[in-house]
């Protein structure tokens, strides 16, 4: 027996021993025809590069998955993104989704909240509650999670520029519920770098923004060990028009930047890296998406181990949430979006996602109706319980096509990393407009192909219907939402202890001018019912605002 094969057998035995200690769901893992399905498929003789490139699930470099028995132990979290109108309306939707079998919550905030404005600010006019839920105070957050035990459910929040304020509101609600902070599970998106690159919802300049993030990392490291402090997001990079390789490379480059800033702030890499997670897009090129997820795990593991010298294997494991591609949905023949979403969700599962949001068929027209949201959740449940794809790990691993795509995407991502390094890193590249320009070129190239019908979009540039009428229910957010939220914010200001609130805001300003951790000061202000807009304004006095470089 060769040394390589001997090592292979040793690693195989170690993996089997690890699997034996893992929990197993009470479920029949055979095919619908009752054929047996092995837990894992791999070369029986051990190819020379197998251990280095693929390995076993739960073992470095995690190409085949970060858990030893993946979905046989626990299915992915079905975390439908939801938020609209008032906190009361969104709270009712959360209870509905949980009754339908959803296993995690994900909060969508409206545009004023995302930009750090209260509902009565002039910039909020016409936008309150329209693209998500309006949350501008601790009172709103209390209503949002009324009747929901934060100690029992994992909550993800899509918020970036004012993330530290929304986290403070969330912490204050948990304390009011009597939930110890160490029990809180969930994820804060908090990825300001991709805002500068793609989504454009920033508040402060890059450097102060990174200081805010490292303060949050340090606080959560000490008080909230189960909470993911940043969900490093490629989703919005892809939605802006990037290629799959650009999404992969730019997202991981952002992740490495957060690691570097954490280390520079004096944090031990193994103290915070295990709580970093990722958020990827799952688009329609089925095999490419699966390869992207596999390449992401391998790149992250190698860099964390070899460049950043992380010792804890948890720091090497890239954990990620996936959302199906909103930009692929069409207003034309919207029922087709159910099929699009199903294919994309299946790719995410075959790629080894830890949690998943499936888009609703009507999201290109409006926020999801209750029925459309239910269909989207049922899509995940069909994949989990009726297709058999959760019965074995990495079922497409070993496919010559998949492995070739995985290797190619890794190589092309490394080339991007070199370009970014040559520019001095992610923040100098943002300031130079590099990412924005690359994404714009990719988006323009894709649109040219669509315009020439070299890329078919069903129902848009082919297979169209003359005089089509959209005949599905549409959720409409009325102006009364804005009026109600404005009344509530005025009531809060009238009833709170104004002196305590103003003292807390002054304390935030002072902390911003020092190296004091901002998190406790903002939590204190939240408890006095200082509003989102007031807290952000206090921070702006020290940190200022930012304008991006125009690129053509």
C-alpha positions as CSV (number, residue, x, y, z in Angstrom):
1,X,0.0,0.0,0.0
2,X,1.4,3.4,-1.0
3,X,2.0,6.1,1.6
4,X,-0.7,8.3,0.0
5,X,-3.3,5.5,0.2
6,X,-2.2,4.6,3.8
7,X,-2.8,8.3,4.7
8,X,-6.1,8.2,2.9
9,X,-7.3,5.1,4.9
10,X,-6.1,6.8,8.1
11,X,-8.1,10.0,7.4
12,X,-11.1,7.8,6.3
13,X,-11.0,6.0,9.6
14,X,-10.8,9.3,11.5
15,X,-13.8,10.7,9.6
16,X,-15.9,7.5,10.2
17,X,-15.1,7.8,13.9
18,X,-16.2,11.4,13.9
19,X,-19.4,10.5,12.0
20,X,-20.2,7.8,14.6
21,X,-20.4,10.5,17.3
22,X,-22.7,12.8,15.3
23,X,-26.5,12.9,15.8
24,X,-28.7,11.4,13.1
25,X,-32.1,12.6,12.2
26,X,-34.9,10.0,12.5
27,X,-35.5,9.8,8.7
28,X,-35.4,7.2,5.9
29,X,-32.3,8.3,3.8
30,X,-33.0,5.8,0.9
31,X,-34.2,6.9,-2.6
32,X,-37.9,7.0,-3.4
33,X,-37.4,3.5,-4.9
34,X,-35.9,2.3,-1.5
35,X,-32.4,2.1,-2.9
36,X,-29.7,2.6,-0.2
37,X,-27.7,5.9,-0.3
38,X,-24.3,6.1,1.2
39,X,-23.5,9.0,3.5
40,X,-20.6,10.1,1.3
41,X,-19.1,9.1,-2.1
42,X,-15.4,9.4,-2.7
43,X,-12.6,7.7,-4.7
44,X,-12.1,4.3,-3.2
45,X,-8.4,4.2,-4.0
46,X,-7.6,7.8,-2.9
47,X,-6.5,10.0,-5.8
48,X,-3.2,11.8,-5.2
49,X,-4.8,15.3,-4.8
50,X,-8.0,14.1,-3.1
51,X,-7.0,15.0,0.5
52,X,-5.4,18.3,-0.4
53,X,-8.2,19.5,-2.7
54,X,-11.3,17.8,-1.4
55,X,-10.8,15.8,1.8
56,X,-13.7,14.7,4.0
57,X,-16.7,16.7,5.2
58,X,-15.9,18.4,8.5
59,X,-12.2,18.2,7.7
60,X,-9.8,20.8,6.3
61,X,-10.1,22.2,3.6
62,X,-13.9,21.7,3.8
63,X,-14.5,21.7,0.1
64,X,-17.1,19.0,0.6
65,X,-18.8,20.6,3.6
66,X,-18.1,22.0,7.0
67,X,-19.9,19.3,9.0
68,X,-19.0,15.6,9.1
69,X,-22.5,14.4,8.3
70,X,-24.1,17.6,7.0
71,X,-27.8,17.4,6.5
72,X,-28.2,13.9,8.0
73,X,-27.4,15.6,11.3
74,X,-29.4,18.8,10.8
75,X,-31.1,20.4,7.9
76,X,-30.2,23.9,6.8
77,X,-32.1,26.7,8.6
78,X,-35.2,27.8,6.6
79,X,-34.9,31.5,7.2
80,X,-37.4,33.5,5.1
81,X,-36.5,37.2,4.8
82,X,-39.5,39.3,5.9
83,X,-40.4,42.8,6.9
84,X,-42.9,45.4,5.7
85,X,-45.0,48.3,7.0
86,X,-45.2,48.6,10.8
87,X,-43.6,46.4,13.4
88,X,-47.1,45.0,14.2
89,X,-47.7,43.9,10.7
90,X,-44.3,42.2,10.4
91,X,-44.7,40.6,13.8
92,X,-47.9,39.0,12.5
93,X,-46.0,37.7,9.4
94,X,-43.3,36.2,11.6
95,X,-45.9,34.3,13.6
96,X,-47.5,33.0,10.4
97,X,-44.2,31.9,9.0
98,X,-43.2,30.1,12.2
99,X,-46.6,28.3,12.2
100,X,-45.8,27.1,8.6
101,X,-42.5,25.5,9.8
102,X,-40.0,28.3,9.3
103,X,-37.0,27.7,11.7
104,X,-35.3,31.1,11.8
105,X,-36.3,34.7,11.4
106,X,-34.7,37.3,9.0
107,X,-35.5,41.0,9.3
108,X,-35.9,43.2,6.3
109,X,-35.7,46.9,7.2
110,X,-37.1,49.8,5.2
111,X,-34.9,52.4,3.5
112,X,-35.1,55.1,6.1
113,X,-34.0,52.6,8.8
114,X,-31.2,51.3,6.5
115,X,-29.9,54.9,6.0
116,X,-30.2,55.9,9.7
117,X,-33.2,58.2,9.5
118,X,-36.3,58.4,11.7
119,X,-39.7,58.1,9.9
120,X,-40.4,61.8,10.4
121,X,-37.2,63.0,8.7
122,X,-37.7,64.8,5.4
123,X,-35.6,62.2,3.6
124,X,-38.0,59.4,4.8
125,X,-41.0,60.9,3.0
126,X,-42.8,58.2,0.9
127,X,-40.4,55.4,1.9
128,X,-41.5,54.4,5.4
129,X,-42.4,50.7,5.6
130,X,-42.2,50.3,1.8
131,X,-39.2,47.9,1.2
132,X,-39.1,46.5,4.8
133,X,-40.2,47.2,8.3
134,X,-39.8,50.6,9.9
135,X,-37.8,50.4,13.1
136,X,-36.6,53.7,14.7
137,X,-36.6,53.0,18.4
138,X,-36.5,50.4,21.1
139,X,-40.3,50.5,21.2
140,X,-40.5,49.4,17.5
141,X,-38.1,46.5,18.3
142,X,-40.2,45.5,21.3
143,X,-43.3,45.3,19.1
144,X,-41.4,43.5,16.3
145,X,-40.5,40.6,18.5
146,X,-43.7,40.6,20.7
147,X,-44.5,37.0,21.6
148,X,-41.2,35.7,20.2
149,X,-38.7,34.2,22.6
150,X,-35.3,35.6,21.5
151,X,-33.6,32.9,23.6
152,X,-35.2,30.1,21.5
153,X,-35.0,31.4,17.8
154,X,-32.1,32.5,15.6
155,X,-32.6,35.9,14.2
156,X,-30.8,37.4,11.2
157,X,-30.9,41.2,10.6
158,X,-30.1,42.8,7.2
159,X,-28.7,46.1,8.4
160,X,-25.3,47.7,7.7
161,X,-24.7,51.4,8.1
162,X,-26.6,51.7,11.4
163,X,-26.1,48.1,12.4
164,X,-24.7,49.0,15.8
165,X,-27.8,50.9,16.7
166,X,-30.2,48.1,15.7
167,X,-28.1,45.6,17.6
168,X,-28.4,47.8,20.6
169,X,-32.2,47.8,20.3
170,X,-32.2,44.0,19.9
171,X,-30.0,43.5,23.0
172,X,-32.2,45.8,25.0
173,X,-35.3,43.8,24.0
174,X,-33.6,40.5,24.9
175,X,-32.7,41.9,28.4
176,X,-36.4,43.0,28.8
177,X,-37.4,39.5,28.0
178,X,-35.0,38.2,30.6
179,X,-32.9,36.4,28.0
180,X,-29.1,36.2,28.9
181,X,-27.0,37.6,26.1
182,X,-24.9,34.5,25.9
183,X,-28.1,32.6,24.7
184,X,-28.7,34.9,21.7
185,X,-28.3,33.2,18.3
186,X,-28.4,34.9,15.0
187,X,-26.6,37.1,12.5
188,X,-26.1,40.8,11.9
189,X,-25.2,41.5,8.3
190,X,-23.1,44.5,9.3
191,X,-21.0,44.3,6.1
192,X,-20.2,47.9,5.3
193,X,-17.5,47.1,2.7
194,X,-20.0,45.6,0.3
195,X,-22.2,48.7,0.8
196,X,-19.3,50.8,-0.5
197,X,-18.8,48.3,-3.3
198,X,-22.4,47.5,-4.4
199,X,-25.5,48.4,-2.4
200,X,-24.6,52.0,-1.6
201,X,-26.3,52.2,1.8
202,X,-23.5,53.7,3.8
203,X,-23.5,56.5,6.4
204,X,-19.9,57.0,7.7
205,X,-16.6,57.0,5.8
206,X,-14.7,53.6,5.5
207,X,-12.2,54.0,8.4
208,X,-14.8,55.1,11.1
209,X,-17.1,52.4,9.8
210,X,-14.4,49.7,10.4
211,X,-13.8,51.1,13.9
212,X,-17.5,50.6,14.6
213,X,-17.4,47.0,13.3
214,X,-14.4,46.1,15.4
215,X,-16.1,47.5,18.5
216,X,-19.1,45.3,17.8
217,X,-16.8,42.3,17.2
218,X,-15.1,42.9,20.6
219,X,-18.4,43.4,22.5
220,X,-20.1,40.3,21.0
221,X,-16.9,38.2,21.6
222,X,-17.2,39.0,25.3
223,X,-21.0,38.9,25.7
224,X,-22.7,37.1,22.8
225,X,-20.6,34.0,21.9
226,X,-23.3,32.4,19.8
227,X,-24.0,35.5,17.7
228,X,-22.5,36.0,14.3
229,X,-21.2,39.6,14.3
230,X,-20.8,40.0,10.5
231,X,-22.5,38.3,7.6
232,X,-20.0,39.1,4.8
233,X,-22.3,39.5,1.8
234,X,-21.6,38.6,-1.8
235,X,-25.4,38.6,-2.4
236,X,-25.6,42.3,-3.2
237,X,-22.4,42.3,-5.2
238,X,-24.1,39.7,-7.5
239,X,-27.3,41.6,-7.5
240,X,-25.4,44.7,-8.7
241,X,-24.4,42.7,-11.8
242,X,-21.1,40.9,-10.9
243,X,-20.1,37.5,-12.3
244,X,-19.9,34.5,-10.0
245,X,-16.1,34.8,-9.8
246,X,-16.4,38.5,-8.9
247,X,-18.9,37.7,-6.2
248,X,-16.6,35.0,-4.8
249,X,-13.4,37.0,-4.9
250,X,-14.8,40.4,-3.7
251,X,-16.7,38.8,-0.9
252,X,-13.8,36.8,0.4
253,X,-11.5,39.9,0.0
254,X,-13.9,41.8,2.3
255,X,-13.9,38.9,4.7
256,X,-10.1,38.9,4.9
257,X,-10.2,42.7,5.5
258,X,-12.4,42.3,8.5
259,X,-10.0,39.7,9.8
260,X,-7.1,42.0,9.4
261,X,-8.9,44.9,11.1
262,X,-9.8,42.7,14.0
263,X,-6.2,41.6,14.4
264,X,-5.1,45.2,14.1
265,X,-7.6,46.1,16.9
266,X,-5.8,43.7,19.2
267,X,-8.2,40.8,19.0
268,X,-7.0,37.3,18.8
269,X,-8.0,35.8,15.4
270,X,-9.5,32.7,17.0
271,X,-11.6,34.8,19.4
272,X,-13.7,36.4,16.6
273,X,-13.2,34.5,13.3
274,X,-15.5,31.6,14.3
275,X,-18.4,34.1,14.5
276,X,-17.9,35.5,11.0
277,X,-20.4,34.1,8.5
278,X,-21.1,34.7,4.8
279,X,-24.1,35.4,2.7
280,X,-24.1,34.3,-1.0
281,X,-26.3,34.6,-4.0
282,X,-27.6,31.5,-5.8
283,X,-28.1,32.3,-9.4
284,X,-29.4,30.3,-12.3
285,X,-26.2,28.7,-13.7
286,X,-26.7,25.6,-11.7
287,X,-23.3,24.0,-11.7
288,X,-21.4,27.2,-11.5
289,X,-23.2,28.2,-8.3
290,X,-22.4,24.8,-6.7
291,X,-18.7,25.2,-7.6
292,X,-18.7,28.7,-6.2
293,X,-19.8,27.6,-2.8
294,X,-17.2,24.7,-2.8
295,X,-14.4,27.0,-3.9
296,X,-15.3,29.6,-1.2
297,X,-14.9,27.0,1.6
298,X,-11.5,25.9,0.3
299,X,-10.1,29.4,-0.2
300,X,-11.3,30.6,3.2
301,X,-9.8,27.6,5.0
302,X,-6.4,27.9,3.4
303,X,-6.1,31.6,4.0
304,X,-7.2,31.5,7.6
305,X,-4.8,28.7,8.4
306,X,-1.8,29.7,6.3
307,X,-1.9,33.5,6.1
308,X,-3.7,34.5,9.3
309,X,-2.4,31.6,11.4
310,X,-5.7,30.7,13.0
311,X,-5.3,27.6,15.1
312,X,-8.9,26.8,15.9
313,X,-10.6,24.7,13.1
314,X,-13.8,26.7,13.7
315,X,-11.9,29.7,12.3
316,X,-11.2,27.8,9.1
317,X,-14.8,26.9,8.4
318,X,-16.7,29.1,6.1
319,X,-20.4,29.1,7.2
320,X,-22.9,30.7,4.9
321,X,-26.5,31.7,4.3
322,X,-27.9,31.7,0.7
323,X,-30.6,33.7,-0.9
324,X,-31.9,32.9,-4.4
325,X,-31.2,35.6,-7.0
326,X,-33.7,38.5,-6.8
327,X,-32.2,40.0,-10.0
328,X,-33.2,36.9,-11.9
329,X,-36.9,37.3,-11.1
330,X,-39.1,38.7,-13.9
331,X,-42.2,40.9,-13.8
332,X,-43.3,39.1,-16.9
333,X,-45.0,35.7,-16.3
334,X,-44.2,35.9,-12.6
335,X,-45.3,32.4,-11.9
336,X,-42.1,31.3,-13.7
337,X,-40.2,32.7,-10.7
338,X,-41.3,29.8,-8.6
339,X,-39.3,27.4,-10.9
340,X,-36.3,29.8,-11.0
341,X,-36.2,29.9,-7.3
342,X,-36.5,26.1,-6.9
343,X,-33.5,25.6,-9.2
344,X,-31.4,28.2,-7.4
345,X,-32.4,26.8,-3.9
346,X,-31.4,23.3,-5.1
347,X,-28.0,24.6,-6.1
348,X,-27.5,26.2,-2.7
349,X,-28.4,22.9,-0.9
350,X,-26.1,20.9,-3.2
351,X,-23.4,23.5,-2.5
352,X,-23.7,22.9,1.3
353,X,-25.5,26.0,2.6
354,X,-26.2,26.4,6.3
355,X,-29.4,28.5,5.9
356,X,-31.5,29.5,3.0
357,X,-34.0,32.1,1.9
358,X,-36.2,31.4,-1.2
359,X,-37.5,34.4,-3.0
360,X,-41.2,34.8,-3.6
361,X,-42.6,34.9,-7.2
362,X,-44.0,38.5,-6.7
363,X,-40.9,40.2,-5.3
364,X,-40.0,42.0,-8.6
365,X,-43.5,43.6,-8.3
366,X,-43.8,44.3,-4.6
367,X,-43.0,42.9,-1.2
368,X,-44.2,39.3,-0.9
369,X,-47.8,38.5,-0.3
370,X,-48.6,35.9,2.4
371,X,-49.4,33.3,-0.2
372,X,-46.3,33.9,-2.2
373,X,-44.1,33.7,0.9
374,X,-45.8,30.4,1.8
375,X,-45.0,28.9,-1.6
376,X,-41.4,30.1,-1.3
377,X,-41.1,28.3,2.1
378,X,-42.8,25.2,0.7
379,X,-40.1,25.1,-2.0
380,X,-37.4,24.6,0.6
381,X,-39.5,22.0,2.4
382,X,-40.0,20.1,-0.9
383,X,-36.2,20.0,-1.5
384,X,-35.5,18.9,2.1
385,X,-38.1,16.1,2.4
386,X,-39.0,14.9,-1.2
387,X,-36.0,15.2,-3.5
388,X,-33.5,13.0,-1.6
389,X,-30.7,15.5,-2.1
390,X,-30.2,15.8,1.7
391,X,-29.5,12.1,2.1
392,X,-25.8,12.2,1.1
393,X,-23.1,14.8,1.3
394,X,-21.8,16.7,-1.7
395,X,-23.5,14.4,-4.2
396,X,-21.9,16.2,-7.2
397,X,-18.4,16.0,-5.7
398,X,-16.1,14.0,-8.0
399,X,-17.9,15.1,-11.1
400,X,-15.3,16.1,-13.6
401,X,-17.3,19.1,-14.5
402,X,-17.9,20.3,-10.9
403,X,-14.3,19.8,-9.9
404,X,-13.0,21.6,-12.9
405,X,-15.3,24.6,-12.3
406,X,-14.4,24.6,-8.6
407,X,-10.6,24.7,-9.4
408,X,-11.1,27.3,-12.1
409,X,-13.1,29.6,-9.8
410,X,-10.5,29.3,-7.1
411,X,-7.7,30.2,-9.6
412,X,-9.6,33.2,-11.0
413,X,-10.5,34.4,-7.5
414,X,-6.8,34.3,-6.5
415,X,-6.0,36.5,-9.6
416,X,-8.4,39.1,-8.3
417,X,-6.9,38.9,-4.8
418,X,-3.5,39.7,-6.4
419,X,-5.0,42.8,-8.1
420,X,-6.6,44.0,-4.9
421,X,-3.3,43.5,-3.0
422,X,-1.4,45.5,-5.7
423,X,-3.8,48.4,-5.1
424,X,-3.1,48.4,-1.3
425,X,-6.1,46.4,-0.2
426,X,-9.9,46.6,-0.2
427,X,-10.4,50.1,1.1
428,X,-7.9,51.8,-1.3
429,X,-9.6,49.7,-4.1
430,X,-13.0,51.0,-3.0
431,X,-11.8,54.6,-2.9
432,X,-10.3,54.2,-6.4
433,X,-13.6,52.7,-7.7
434,X,-12.1,49.4,-8.8
435,X,-14.9,47.1,-7.6
436,X,-17.6,49.4,-8.9
437,X,-15.9,49.5,-12.4
438,X,-15.5,45.7,-12.6
439,X,-19.1,45.1,-11.7
440,X,-20.4,47.7,-14.1
441,X,-18.4,46.1,-17.0
442,X,-19.8,42.7,-16.1
443,X,-23.4,43.9,-15.9
444,X,-23.1,45.7,-19.2
445,X,-21.7,42.6,-20.9
446,X,-24.5,40.5,-19.6
447,X,-27.2,43.0,-20.8
448,X,-25.6,43.0,-24.3
449,X,-26.0,39.3,-24.5
450,X,-29.7,39.5,-23.4
451,X,-30.3,42.3,-25.9
452,X,-28.8,40.2,-28.7
453,X,-30.8,37.1,-27.5
454,X,-27.5,35.3,-27.0
455,X,-28.7,34.8,-23.4
456,X,-32.4,33.8,-23.2
457,X,-34.6,35.1,-20.3
458,X,-37.8,33.1,-20.5
459,X,-40.8,35.4,-20.9
460,X,-38.6,38.5,-21.4
461,X,-36.7,38.2,-24.7
462,X,-38.2,34.8,-25.7
463,X,-41.4,32.8,-25.1
464,X,-43.2,36.1,-24.5
465,X,-47.0,36.5,-24.3
466,X,-48.8,39.3,-26.1
467,X,-51.1,41.5,-24.0
468,X,-50.0,39.7,-20.8
469,X,-52.0,40.6,-17.7
470,X,-50.5,40.1,-14.3
471,X,-53.1,38.2,-12.3
472,X,-51.5,37.6,-8.8
473,X,-52.2,39.3,-5.5
474,X,-49.9,42.2,-4.8
475,X,-49.1,43.5,-1.3
476,X,-49.6,47.3,-1.1
477,X,-48.2,49.5,1.7
478,X,-50.4,52.5,2.3
479,X,-49.5,56.0,3.4
480,X,-51.1,55.2,6.8
481,X,-48.0,53.3,7.7
482,X,-45.9,56.4,7.5
483,X,-48.4,58.4,9.5
484,X,-48.6,55.8,12.2
485,X,-44.8,55.5,12.6
486,X,-44.5,59.3,12.7
487,X,-47.1,59.5,15.5
488,X,-45.3,56.8,17.5
489,X,-41.9,58.5,17.2
490,X,-43.5,61.8,18.4
491,X,-45.1,60.0,21.3
492,X,-41.8,58.4,22.3
493,X,-40.1,61.7,22.4
494,X,-42.9,63.2,24.6
495,X,-43.0,60.4,27.1
496,X,-39.3,59.6,27.7
497,X,-37.0,61.1,30.2
498,X,-35.5,63.7,27.9
499,X,-32.6,64.6,30.2
500,X,-31.5,60.9,30.3
501,X,-31.7,60.7,26.6
502,X,-29.7,63.8,25.9
503,X,-27.0,62.7,28.4
504,X,-26.8,59.4,26.7
505,X,-26.4,61.1,23.3
506,X,-23.6,63.3,24.6
507,X,-21.9,60.2,26.0
508,X,-22.0,58.6,22.5
509,X,-20.4,61.7,21.0
510,X,-17.5,61.6,23.5
511,X,-17.0,57.9,23.0
512,X,-16.7,58.4,19.3
513,X,-13.8,60.9,19.8
514,X,-11.9,58.3,22.0
515,X,-11.1,54.6,21.7
516,X,-13.8,53.6,24.1
517,X,-16.0,50.8,22.9
518,X,-19.2,52.3,21.5
519,X,-21.5,49.4,22.1
520,X,-22.3,49.9,25.8
521,X,-22.9,53.6,25.2
522,X,-25.4,53.0,22.4
523,X,-27.2,50.3,24.4
524,X,-27.6,52.7,27.2
525,X,-29.0,55.3,24.8
526,X,-31.4,52.8,23.3
527,X,-32.8,52.0,26.8
528,X,-33.6,55.7,27.2
529,X,-35.6,55.5,24.0
530,X,-33.2,57.6,22.0
531,X,-34.2,57.1,18.4
532,X,-32.2,55.7,15.5
533,X,-31.9,59.0,13.8
534,X,-30.7,60.8,17.0
535,X,-28.0,58.2,17.7
536,X,-26.8,58.2,14.1
537,X,-26.7,62.1,14.1
538,X,-24.6,62.0,17.3
539,X,-22.1,59.7,15.7
540,X,-22.0,61.8,12.5
541,X,-20.8,64.8,14.5
542,X,-17.5,63.0,15.1
543,X,-17.3,60.6,12.1
544,X,-18.7,62.7,9.3
545,X,-20.2,61.3,6.1
546,X,-18.8,59.9,2.9
547,X,-19.1,60.5,-0.8
548,X,-17.9,57.8,-3.3
549,X,-15.5,58.4,-6.2
550,X,-17.4,58.5,-9.5
551,X,-16.3,55.9,-12.0
552,X,-17.2,55.7,-15.7
